[in-house]
Amino acid sequence: MKNVVITGTSRGIGFELAKLFAKNGHQVLAISRNTKPLETVNHKNISVLSVDISKNTDVKKVTNFIEQNWKQVDILINNAGKLINKPFTELTSDDFLEVYKVNVFGVAQITKNLIPFLPKGSHVVTISSMGGIQGSMKFPGLAAYSSSKGAVITLSELLAEEYKEQEIAFNVLALGAVQTEMLEEAFPDYKAPLSAAEMANYIHDFSLTGNKFYNGKVLEVSSSTP
């Protein structure tokens, strides 16, 4: 049984991941601003916390929960994401900041807060996007989103190096299109080849075993090229 922290669990991949880990006997701390969907699921292995990871004061709730209840975290899945779809000339500095606060700064803050609780053999998995991969196909309107997903890839590579002696593994999954609410909001007419539940199955298995094979790596999880 593992202690698993997952961000962005109110819908989509995060919601499916929380249910899957709980179903398989793991203890889950599910973090999102909206806790109602998982409160409705009401699984004994899922604890929910209302947290906005873009606010450092909110992230402290996670630290407090672990100190009081778990003492250690075996898996951290940085899944929460923010997407703004606008032409580049219409993107404001505040738009960029809003996206980066969740996709980069929030990932950094929650990871930093949990480092003291990550034992030897633990695994930090950050969910990025194919849009953050150099040389991949890019889509107009995603300058803030895709650049933030590139930034978090480099961050994870650095952390893998910094914490390799402590044997904490950091890996990134750069996902292709998945049929989630966030995708539907950004691209209403696009239909993705994978469901949120299908991708959650892959991430679940990788989170449990991928650190035996990878550290500081970016795996492109996409059925299309480039």
Stockholm file with secondary structure:
# STOCKHOLM 1.0

chainA/1-226         MKNVVITGTSRGIGFELAKLFAKNGHQVLAISRNTKPLETVNHKNISVLSVDISKNTDVKKVTNFIEQNWKQVDILINNAGKLINKPFTELTSDDFLEVYKVNVFGVAQITKNLIPFLPKGSHVVTISSMGGIQGSMKFPGLAAYSSSKGAVITLSELLAEEYKEQEIAFNVLALGAVQTEMLEEAFPDYKAPLSAAEMANYIHDFSLTGNKFYNGKVLEVSSSTP
#=GR chainA/1-226 SS CCEEEEECCSSHHHHHHHHHHHHTTCEEEEEESCCHHHHHHCCTTEEEEECCTTSHHHHHHHHHHHHHHTSCCSEEEECCCCCCCCCGGGCCHHHHHHHHIIIIIIHHHHHHHHGGGCCTTCEEEEEEEGGGSTTSCCCTTCHHHHHHHHHHHHHHHHHHHHTGGGTCEEEEEEECCEECHHHHHHCTTCCCSEEHHHHHHHHHHHHHHGGGTCSSCEEEECSSCC
#=GC SS_cons         CCEEEEECCSSHHHHHHHHHHHHTTCEEEEEESCCHHHHHHCCTTEEEEECCTTSHHHHHHHHHHHHHHTSCCSEEEECCCCCCCCCGGGCCHHHHHHHHIIIIIIHHHHHHHHGGGCCTTCEEEEEEEGGGSTTSCCCTTCHHHHHHHHHHHHHHHHHHHHTGGGTCEEEEEEECCEECHHHHHHCTTCCCSEEHHHHHHHHHHHHHHGGGTCSSCEEEECSSCC
//
